Amino acid sequence: MQIKVDANAATDLQADIKVFGVFQTVEKKGKVTERYYDESSIKDSYVRKELKNIALASTFDASLGSLFSFNCSQGGTYLLMGLGEKKNLTREQLRRNIAKLLSYKNKVTSLAVDASSFFLGNTEDSIVAMYEGLMLANYDFQKYKSNPKTPKLKTITLSVPKKNHALFAQIQKKTTILAQSVNFSRDLVNEVPNVLHSEKYAQIIAEDARKNLKGVKVKILNKAQVKAEKMNLFLSVNAGSAYEPRFVHLSYTPSKAAKKAKHIALVGKGITFDTGGYSLKPAANMTSMKYDMAGSATVYAAFRTAVLNKCPHKLTCLMAITDNAVNENATVPDAVVTSRRGKTVEILNTDAEGRLILADALDYACDLKPDVILDAATLTGAVLVALGDEVCGIMSNNDKLVKDLLTSAKESDEYLWQLPLIDEYRDAIKSKVADLKNIGKPMKAGTAIGGVFLEEFIKDGIAWAHFDIAGVAHDQAHLPYCPSQGASGLMVRTMVNYIFNE
């Protein structure tokens, strides 16, 4: 599907359906509240004239998400989308509702949208929301369908005032990069585990980076190199695998780095499939475990977007990739392993493997001396109990970093909530036979316990934040711009916002 920008009025464009946003007027007459569409919000005089001749138009109250379609007297189909009261319309509501136009992708070949009729008070915010809604909604993973559906919808033309044309083009370029990167990561997360093993995954990332990311240095560590780095926790998770582990190290330095430029490291958990190891998962909990590499896909999408949009900061992207399988060599519960940092870890549960590979990855990241480390992982099922499917948990050792990330999430219309890292949780991971153990008390603060474990591998002076994306990484059916099943791509926008505003 192609999105075009045109300075002509939507009524003058050739399209199967012409779409207009309509705001609502609310009037209180005594105890009665009347709601109806705001005629003044319809700037096109032809559309206003047509509506006056349609009796059913009086039933359209322009409430948020409501639709009213009609055939005009001179031919052509018009669709009015209710936006509620203008003062109440948010950027996220606009993003969600404009995304619903993709429900027509198998019904018509073209849409023309009167873009200015959807504008909020801030024109730039409105344009960003519209592009993101349309581009992120235009995704469908059909790789393994014998007869994949080819959408009929080929073109969406946005009718914009001439004064906004250049701004639309500028935002379209940046947002297209974001959407393409998110959709690239969605493809990775949705890929089946018998195809996307660790060696293949690293190969795909390396090929994409070398082909598309100018100036990015690519380094892929194989098993022998991981062993030389003394990443023994990472290797303990890989011990039962038929495939070698891969550690991806991508680095980017802007051609014209500002004096205040920072070094930001992004670290991702890349478990291509998680059986739980010897602490085997129940069958019902294993069917979605191909998504357990979503953290690595998230940080790569953020890195990719930032590089292509010429980020002013130095960036590093690290991805620890393996599956967590079972064979005669797999790590058993009660094993003690020495981490890259030198701390010993008693592995009481082999299904708490994400924190093990991240521990070595975070220690590696610290040696690069970044100013900030952000890691993302589908780390705990406990985060779904605490925050549901809609909110990402965040933990950090730095209050300012958390404040900045919460601001970035709010500006990106994504949900982020801080969970505490306290001394009592740190005490809970002390082991009697080693320095640390990889789990705490059963059913007690599981997400934060994972957080304090990771914190043990962050060196002093480095600001760090951990995103537990287990609840939001997939199956976001409530968001029209995300697939109802499969990878969501959430938290990429928050990370990108932070990178460019840091």
C-alpha positions in Angstrom: 0.0 0.0 0.0 1.2 3.5 -0.9 0.4 6.6 1.0 0.5 9.8 -1.1 0.2 13.5 -0.3 -1.9 15.8 -2.6 -2.7 19.5 -2.3 -6.0 19.1 -4.1 -9.3 18.9 -2.1 -10.4 15.3 -1.3 -13.6 15.9 -3.2 -11.6 16.5 -6.3 -9.5 13.3 -6.0 -10.2 10.0 -7.7 -10.8 7.4 -5.1 -13.3 4.6 -4.3 -14.1 6.2 -0.9 -13.5 9.8 0.3 -13.0 10.1 4.0 -13.7 13.1 6.3 -13.2 13.6 10.0 -16.2 15.2 11.7 -16.2 16.6 15.3 -19.2 16.6 17.6 -21.2 19.4 19.1 -22.8 18.9 22.6 -25.6 21.1 23.8 -27.4 21.0 27.2 -31.0 22.0 27.1 -32.2 21.8 30.7 -31.7 18.2 31.8 -31.3 16.9 28.3 -27.9 16.7 26.6 -28.0 16.6 22.8 -25.1 15.4 20.6 -24.9 15.9 16.9 -22.2 16.4 14.3 -20.6 19.8 14.2 -21.5 21.2 10.7 -18.8 23.9 11.1 -16.1 21.2 11.4 -16.9 20.1 7.8 -14.9 22.6 5.8 -15.8 21.2 2.4 -19.0 23.0 1.3 -19.9 20.2 -1.1 -20.0 17.6 1.7 -22.1 20.0 3.9 -24.6 20.5 1.0 -24.9 16.8 0.4 -25.5 16.0 4.1 -28.4 18.5 4.2 -30.2 16.5 1.6 -29.8 13.1 3.4 -32.5 12.5 6.1 -30.4 9.8 7.8 -27.6 12.2 8.4 -29.5 13.5 11.4 -28.7 10.1 13.1 -25.0 10.7 12.9 -23.8 12.3 16.1 -20.1 12.1 15.3 -19.3 10.3 18.6 -15.7 9.0 18.7 -15.3 6.1 16.3 -18.8 6.4 14.7 -19.1 6.1 10.9 -21.6 7.4 8.4 -21.3 6.6 4.7 -23.4 7.9 1.8 -23.3 8.1 -2.0 -23.3 11.6 -3.2 -25.7 12.9 -5.9 -22.9 13.2 -8.5 -21.5 9.8 -7.8 -18.9 8.5 -5.4 -18.9 7.2 -1.9 -18.2 9.4 1.1 -17.3 8.2 4.6 -17.6 10.4 7.7 -15.6 9.4 10.8 -16.8 10.7 14.1 -14.1 12.2 16.3 -16.1 13.3 19.3 -15.6 16.7 20.8 -12.5 18.4 19.5 -11.3 19.5 22.9 -11.3 15.8 24.1 -9.6 14.2 21.1 -6.2 12.9 21.9 -3.3 12.0 19.6 -3.7 8.3 20.5 -7.4 8.4 19.8 -6.6 9.9 16.4 -3.9 7.2 15.8 -6.3 4.4 16.7 -9.3 5.7 14.7 -7.4 6.5 11.5 -5.9 3.0 11.7 -9.4 1.6 11.3 -9.4 2.7 7.7 -7.3 -0.4 7.0 -10.4 -2.4 7.7 -11.2 -1.4 4.1 -8.1 -3.0 2.6 -9.9 -5.9 1.2 -12.9 -3.9 0.0 -11.6 -1.0 -2.1 -8.6 -0.1 -4.1 -8.2 3.5 -3.1 -9.1 6.0 -0.3 -8.8 9.7 -0.3 -8.6 11.3 3.2 -9.2 15.0 3.9 -6.3 15.1 6.4 -6.9 18.6 7.8 -10.4 17.5 8.9 -8.6 15.2 11.4 -6.2 17.8 12.8 -5.8 18.3 16.6 -4.7 21.6 17.9 -1.0 20.6 17.1 -0.7 20.1 13.4 2.6 18.1 13.6 1.2 15.8 16.3 -1.8 15.2 14.1 0.4 14.3 11.1 2.6 11.9 13.1 -0.4 10.2 14.6 -2.1 9.7 11.2 1.0 8.3 9.5 1.8 6.0 12.4 -1.8 4.8 12.6 -2.0 4.0 8.8 1.5 2.5 8.4 1.6 0.4 11.5 -1.9 -0.9 10.7 -0.8 -1.9 7.3 0.9 -5.2 8.5 -0.1 -8.8 8.0 2.1 -11.9 8.5 1.0 -14.4 5.9 4.4 -16.0 5.0 3.1 -19.5 5.7 -0.3 -19.2 4.1 -0.8 -21.4 1.0 -3.1 -18.8 -0.5 -2.2 -15.5 1.1 -4.6 -12.7 0.6 -3.4 -9.8 -1.5 -5.1 -6.6 -0.2 -7.2 -4.7 -2.7 -6.2 -1.4 -1.2 -3.3 0.1 -3.2 -3.4 3.8 -2.4 -4.3 6.1 0.4 -4.1 9.8 -0.7 -4.0 12.4 2.0 -5.4 15.7 0.9 -3.5 18.5 2.7 -3.4 22.2 2.5 -0.5 23.5 0.5 1.0 25.2 3.6 1.3 21.8 5.3 2.6 19.9 2.2 6.4 20.2 3.1 5.7 19.2 6.8 3.8 16.2 5.7 6.6 15.0 3.4 9.2 15.5 6.1 7.2 13.6 8.7 6.3 10.9 6.2 10.0 10.1 5.6 10.8 9.7 9.3 7.6 7.8 10.1 8.1 5.5 7.1 11.5 4.5 8.6 9.9 3.9 12.0 7.1 1.8 10.6 9.4 -0.2 8.3 11.7 -0.9 11.3 8.8 -1.9 13.5 7.3 -4.2 10.8 10.8 -5.7 10.2 10.9 -6.6 13.9 7.4 -7.9 13.8 8.4 -10.3 11.0 11.3 -11.5 13.2 9.1 -12.1 16.3 6.4 -13.8 14.2 8.8 -16.1 12.4 8.5 -19.7 13.4 11.1 -21.2 15.7 12.1 -24.1 13.4 13.2 -21.4 11.0 14.5 -18.7 13.2 17.2 -20.4 15.3 20.1 -18.4 16.7 22.4 -18.8 13.8 19.8 -17.8 11.3 18.6 -14.9 13.4 22.0 -13.4 13.7 22.5 -13.8 9.9 19.3 -11.9 9.2 20.3 -9.0 11.4 23.8 -8.9 10.0 22.5 -8.8 6.4 20.0 -6.1 7.1 22.5 -3.9 9.0 25.2 -4.2 6.3 22.7 -3.6 3.5 20.6 -0.8 5.0 22.5 0.9 7.9 25.2 3.0 6.5 28.1 3.6 8.9 27.1 0.7 11.3 29.8 -1.7 12.3 28.7 -5.3 12.6 30.3 -7.9 14.8 28.9 -11.4 15.4 30.4 -13.5 18.1 30.2 -17.3 17.6 30.3 -19.9 20.4 34.1 -19.9 20.7 34.2 -16.1 20.9 31.4 -16.1 23.5 33.4 -18.6 25.5 36.5 -16.4 25.2 34.4 -13.5 26.6 33.7 -15.8 29.6 29.9 -15.4 29.1 29.3 -18.6 31.0 25.7 -17.8 32.1 24.8 -17.2 28.4 26.5 -20.5 27.5 24.7 -22.4 30.3 21.4 -21.5 28.6 22.7 -22.6 25.3 24.1 -25.9 26.6 21.0 -27.9 25.6 20.7 -26.4 22.1 21.4 -28.0 18.7 22.6 -24.5 17.5 25.5 -22.3 18.5 24.7 -19.1 20.4 25.2 -15.8 18.7 26.1 -12.5 20.2 25.4 -9.6 18.0 27.3 -6.3 18.5 26.3 -3.3 16.3 27.8 0.1 16.7 27.0 3.5 15.2 28.8 6.8 15.6 27.2 9.8 13.9 29.3 11.6 11.2 28.9 14.9 13.0 28.5 14.1 16.7 27.5 17.1 18.9 29.7 18.0 21.9 26.9 16.8 24.2 26.3 13.6 22.3 26.0 10.6 24.6 26.7 6.9 24.2 23.5 4.8 24.5 23.6 1.0 24.6 20.5 -1.1 23.8 20.6 -4.7 25.0 18.0 -7.3 24.0 17.1 -10.8 25.1 17.0 -13.1 22.1 15.6 -16.5 23.2 14.3 -17.9 19.9 12.3 -20.5 21.7 11.9 -21.2 25.4 11.1 -24.7 26.6 12.0 -23.8 30.1 14.9 -26.2 30.0 14.8 -28.9 32.6 12.3 -26.7 34.5 10.0 -27.6 31.7 7.0 -25.4 30.9 3.5 -26.9 30.8 2.4 -27.5 27.2 -0.2 -24.7 27.4 2.5 -22.2 28.3 4.9 -23.3 25.5 2.9 -22.4 22.4 3.8 -18.7 22.4 7.5 -19.1 23.3 8.7 -18.1 19.8 8.0 -14.6 21.1 10.7 -14.9 23.7 13.2 -13.1 21.5 11.0 -10.0 21.2 13.3 -7.9 23.4 16.1 -8.3 21.0 13.8 -7.4 18.0 12.6 -4.4 19.9 16.0 -2.9 20.6 17.1 -3.7 17.0 14.0 -1.8 15.6 14.8 1.2 17.8 18.5 1.1 16.8 17.6 0.8 13.1 15.1 3.7 13.3 17.6 5.9 15.1 20.4 5.2 12.7 18.3 5.8 9.5 16.9 9.0 11.0 20.5 10.2 11.7 20.5 10.0 15.5 22.9 12.5 17.1 24.2 10.1 19.7 26.6 7.2 19.6 24.6 3.9 19.7 25.4 0.3 20.5 23.0 -2.6 20.0 23.7 -5.9 21.7 21.6 -9.0 21.2 22.2 -12.3 23.1 20.7 -15.0 21.0 20.0 -18.7 21.7 17.1 -21.1 22.4 16.5 -22.7 25.8 16.3 -26.4 24.9 16.7 -29.8 26.7 19.2 -32.5 25.9 21.7 -34.5 27.9 24.1 -31.5 28.1 21.5 -29.0 29.2 22.0 -27.1 32.5 20.3 -28.8 35.5 18.7 -27.0 38.4 21.1 -26.5 41.4 24.0 -25.9 39.0 26.4 -23.0 39.9 27.9 -21.0 37.1 30.4 -18.2 37.1 29.2 -15.1 35.2 31.3 -12.9 32.9 31.6 -10.4 35.8 32.9 -13.1 38.1 29.8 -13.4 40.3 28.7 -17.0 40.9 25.0 -17.8 40.2 23.0 -20.7 41.6 20.5 -21.7 38.9 17.5 -23.0 40.8 15.1 -22.6 37.8 16.3 -23.1 34.2 13.1 -21.3 33.1 14.4 -18.1 34.5 17.0 -18.1 31.7 16.4 -14.6 30.2 18.1 -12.9 33.2 21.1 -15.2 32.8 21.9 -14.3 29.2 21.2 -10.6 29.9 23.5 -10.7 32.9 26.5 -11.4 30.7 25.3 -9.1 28.0 24.9 -6.2 30.4 28.3 -6.8 31.8 29.7 -6.7 28.3 27.8 -3.5 27.6 29.2 -1.9 30.8 32.8 -2.5 29.5 31.9 -0.3 26.5 31.4 2.6 29.0 28.1 3.9 27.7 26.3 6.8 29.5 23.0 4.9 29.4 22.0 1.2 29.0 18.4 0.3 28.1 17.6 -3.4 28.0 14.3 -5.0 26.8 13.1 -8.6 27.5 10.1 -10.7 27.7 11.5 -11.5 31.2 8.6 -12.5 33.5 5.1 -13.8 33.3 4.7 -12.0 36.6 4.5 -8.6 34.8 1.2 -9.7 33.2 -0.2 -10.4 36.7 1.0 -7.0 37.9 0.2 -4.8 34.9 -1.8 -6.9 32.4 -1.4 -7.0 28.7 -1.4 -3.3 28.2 1.4 -1.8 30.3 5.2 -2.4 30.2 7.1 -2.6 33.4 10.2 -0.5 33.9 12.9 -0.8 36.6 16.0 1.4 36.9 18.9 2.5 39.0 18.5 6.1 38.0 15.6 8.4 38.9 16.3 10.9 36.1 16.5 8.2 33.5 13.1 6.8 34.6 11.6 10.2 34.5 12.8 10.8 31.0 11.6 7.4 29.8 8.2 7.9 31.3 8.0 11.2 29.5 9.0 9.5 26.3 6.4 6.9 26.8 3.7 9.5 27.4 4.8 11.5 24.3 4.7 8.2 22.3 1.3 7.2 23.7 2.7 3.9 25.1 2.1 2.7 28.7 5.1 2.4 31.0 5.0 1.9 34.8 7.9 1.9 37.2 8.3 -1.0 39.6 10.6 -0.7 42.7 14.0 -2.2 43.2 14.5 -2.4 47.0 17.0 -3.9 49.4 14.5 -6.6 50.5 14.3 -7.8 46.9 18.1 -7.8 46.7 18.2 -9.9 49.8 15.8 -12.4 48.2 18.3 -13.4 45.5 21.2 -14.0 47.9 22.3 -17.7 47.7 23.7 -19.9 50.5 26.0 -21.7 48.1 26.9 -19.0 45.6 26.8 -15.2 45.3 23.4 -15.0 43.8 20.5 -17.3 42.9 18.4 -16.7 39.8 14.9 -16.7 41.4 13.4 -15.4 44.6 10.4 -16.6 46.6 7.7 -18.3 44.5 4.8 -16.0 43.6 6.5 -13.0 45.2 7.4 -9.8 43.3 8.7 -11.9 40.3 9.2 -9.0 37.9 11.1 -6.8 40.4 13.2 -9.9 41.4 14.3 -10.2 37.8 15.1 -6.5 37.9 17.3 -6.7 40.9 19.1 -9.7 39.5 20.0 -7.7 36.3 21.0 -4.7 38.4 23.8 -6.8 40.0 25.6 -6.7 36.6 25.5 -3.0 36.1 28.7 -1.2 37.0 28.7 2.0 39.1 28.2 5.3 37.3 26.1 3.9 34.4 22.4 4.8 34.2 20.4 1.7 33.4 16.8 0.8 32.8 15.1 -2.5 32.2 11.9 -2.9 30.1 9.9 -6.0 30.9 7.8 -6.2 27.7 6.3 -9.7 28.3 2.8 -8.2 28.6 2.9 -5.9 25.6 5.2 -7.7 23.1 2.3 -9.5 21.3 -1.4 -10.0 20.9 -2.5 -6.4 21.3 -6.0 -6.8 19.9 -7.2 -3.5 21.6 -5.0 -1.5 19.4 -6.2 -1.1 15.8 -2.7 -0.3 14.6 -1.4 -3.6 16.0 -2.2 -7.1 14.8 -4.8 -8.8 17.0 -2.4 -11.8 17.1 1.3 -11.8 16.9 4.1 -9.2 17.4 3.1 -5.7 18.4 6.3 -3.7 18.0 5.4 -1.7 21.1 8.0 0.2 23.1 10.0 0.9 19.9 8.4 4.4 19.7 9.2 5.1 23.3 12.9 4.1 22.9 13.3 6.1 19.7 11.6 9.2 21.4 14.1 8.9 24.3 17.1 8.6 22.0 16.3 11.7 20.0 15.3 13.8 23.0 18.1 12.8 25.3 
